[in-house]
Amino acid sequence: MLLLPIVAVAAVCRAGECRADAAVDCPPVVRTESIAEYSTNRLSFAMNNGLGITAKGRLWASWIAGEDGAGAFTVASYSDDGGETWSDVALVIDGHADKAADRTNIIGTFWLGPDGKFRVYTDQSAGHFDGRAGFWESVCDDPDAPVTRWSPMRRLGHGHVLNKPVVLANGRWALSGYLNWAQWGAAKGAFAELDGERGATCYVSSDGGATWDKRGTAFFPGKDWQESQLVQLRNGTLRVFARVKEDGVGKMMAADSKDEGRTWSKPFALASMDNPNARFQVTRLKSGRLLFVKQGAPSAGGKDGQGRDKLMAHLSEDDGKTWLGGLLLFAGASSYPDVCQGPDGVIYVSHDHERSEKAEIRLHRFTEEDVLARRIVSPRGRLNLLVSKGRAAGSRACPGSP
């Protein structure tokens, strides 16, 4: 299934005149000007979203503001000095600003493609989750400009995207979107025609992201937020990882595809890899090693509601069979890590810290040498940088608050 180019999708909604299905017919809007009302000191919630780095080294960090719910919207800041200092909010995606077609923008990330273009992804839904949602993409040709300009958003598929695309060995791009079960509130049972797609679906582009081919779906047990992500193994196998919750216990599982995402194996657990019921990161580094960022040791899982602390980074030279090093990034409460690697090989990890109480986004900068040494030994390495700190908990979380 080839999806439409940007112009065709964006043209559906003009001047706020949206059709009844606003979550689909009204594309999200990336705003970079006249956004002072979203200043970080006016936001009292911060759930980490995406982290990306441009070809020139500018870091972009995004997070979910408002709440982890129907009132959510997305904001982002940037850093031109490796994360030492950060701009105020410089990018906003907020469907609530359009009162005629109120919608939620939640979950997404940044990605620098091999074409040198910088992309932002976001989810959009009516309410927190309407049973279908949808993930969207916008492209920026000059993400290092004082004021950035982003293309009109286009919708790529149903569901959600939280983690970056990957470039396959043959040059194609692959992306994992996941569609959750409609099991809450008014959305319970909605869009039943999509029940055969409620899993982690692979999309592949053969033309540099102009179009995407919707391929097969990996089905994982449980009905939790899967937050799927892809890695291609050295033997060419495409592996998708997902967050899974069964019988009250959170863990991570994987499925494999030998035909570039068209069909998938039954899901399985890996003895060498596990995680509590929380987001994690598995990323192929420029060196060829895998980076695994998660709470605790590589094989330590946990029960729901436990274990979202002791965020660590680990390395593997054998596609995750064994793990080396173990750098403790943050000992306290931490969740939703995202990862990017700079042109110079330096690794960056962002996450939130006490998203409701302190509304903080933290950043860590390190190298593979640091992970192997289990401590910062590189000149560039530095842990616990502050990206954003919201206003006091309990204050209003929406723009326009006093």
RONU-249086 format. One record per residue (C-alpha): x, y, z. Coordinates in steps of 0.5 Angstrom, whole numbers, plus 500, padded with zeros to 3 digits. Example, Ala and Ser with C-alpha at 12.3 -4.5 7.8 and 13.67 -1.06 7.14 Angstrom:
BEGIN
525491516/527498514/
//
This chain:
BEGIN
500500500/503506498/502513501/500520499/506525498/506531503/502536498/496531497/495530505/496537507/491540502/485537506/485542511/485549510/484555514/481551520/475549515/476541517/471535515/468532521/474527522/479532525/484527527/485525520/483531516/486536519/494535519/498537525/501544525/509545527/509552530/516556531/513563532/509567536/509561541/511565548/505562551/509555551/515558555/518552559/517555566/509555564/509548563/508543569/508536566/514533562/514526559/520525554/519524547/524525542/532527541/535528535/542531532/543535526/548534521/551541524/551538531/544542533/541537538/533538538/529535544/522534545/517532550/510531552/507537556/500538559/499531561/499524559/492524556/487528552/490534554/497533551/501537546/508537544/514542545/521542543/528546545/534546542/542546544/548549540/553547545/552539546/547540551/550545556/545550555/538550551/533555548/526556551/521552547/522553540/517548536/510547538/505542536/498543539/492541536/488544542/490551539/485549534/478550538/474548532/478541531/481540538/485534538/491531541/498531539/502526543/508521542/514522537/521523535/526527531/530523526/536525521/535521515/541519510/538525505/541530510/534532512/531533519/524530521/519530526/514525528/508526532/502522533/495525533/488523536/481525538/482525545/488521549/487515544/481514540/482507537/486509531/490515532/495516526/502518526/505524522/511527519/514534517/521535514/526541515/531543510/535547515/534545522/540549524/537556522/535561528/528560526/526553523/521552517/517545517/514542511/506541512/505534516/503528512/500522515/503516514/499510518/494508523/497508530/503511533/511512532/515513538/522511535/526513529/526509522/532505521/536505514/537498512/543494509/540495502/539503503/532502504/528505510/524502515/519504520/515501526/508504527/504500533/497500534/494499541/487496542/481500543/480498551/478505555/472509556/468512550/474509545/473502547/471497541/472503536/475502529/474494530/475494523/483495525/483490530/487485525/492491525/493492532/500490533/507493531/507494523/513495519/513500513/519500508/521506503/525505497/525512495/528516501/521517504/517519499/512513499/512508504/510501503/506498509/508491510/506486515/504486523/508483529/503481534/505481541/501479547/497483552/494490550/499495553/503501549/508497545/513503543/516498538/523499535/527496529/534494529/537490523/541484525/548483522/545477518/540481515/534479519/529485521/528485529/522489532/522490540/516491544/514493551/509488553/505487559/502480561/499478568/501485571/508484569/512488564/517485560/520486553/519481547/522481540/520478533/524477527/523478519/527474514/523478508/524485510/518486514/513482510/512476515/514476522/515470527/512469533/514474539/519471544/523473550/531474550/534471556/540477555/535482554/529485559/526491562/520493566/514496563/517502561/520505554/527502552/532504547/536499542/540502537/545501532/551505533/556508528/561503530/557497529/555495536/548495539/547500544/542498550/539504554/534501560/533501567/538496570/542490568/541488561/537482563/533485569/526486568/521488573/513488575/509494573/510500577/517498579/524499576/523506573/530508576/537506575/538508567/544505564/547504558/550497555/554495549/554489545/558486539/554480538/547483536/545482543/547475545/552478551/553485553/559489555/560495560/554498564/554506565/550508570/547515567/542517572/540513579/534516580/527516577/527516570/523514564/522514556/529515554/531517547/538516544/541519538/549519536/552525533/557525527/563525531/560519535/558522541/552519544/546523547/540520551/535524554/529522559/524525564/525526571/519526576/515528570/509530574/512533580/518536577/517536570/524535568/528533562/535531563/540529558/547525558/553525553/558520553/562515548/562508547/569508551/565511557/560505557/566500557/569503563/563504567/564511568/566518564/573517562/572521555/573529555/566530552/563526557/558529562/552526565/546529568/545536564/538539565/534540558/528543561/525544568/517546569/514550574/512548580/507542580/500543581/500549577/496549571/499545565/496549559/498555555/495561557/496560565/498566569/
//
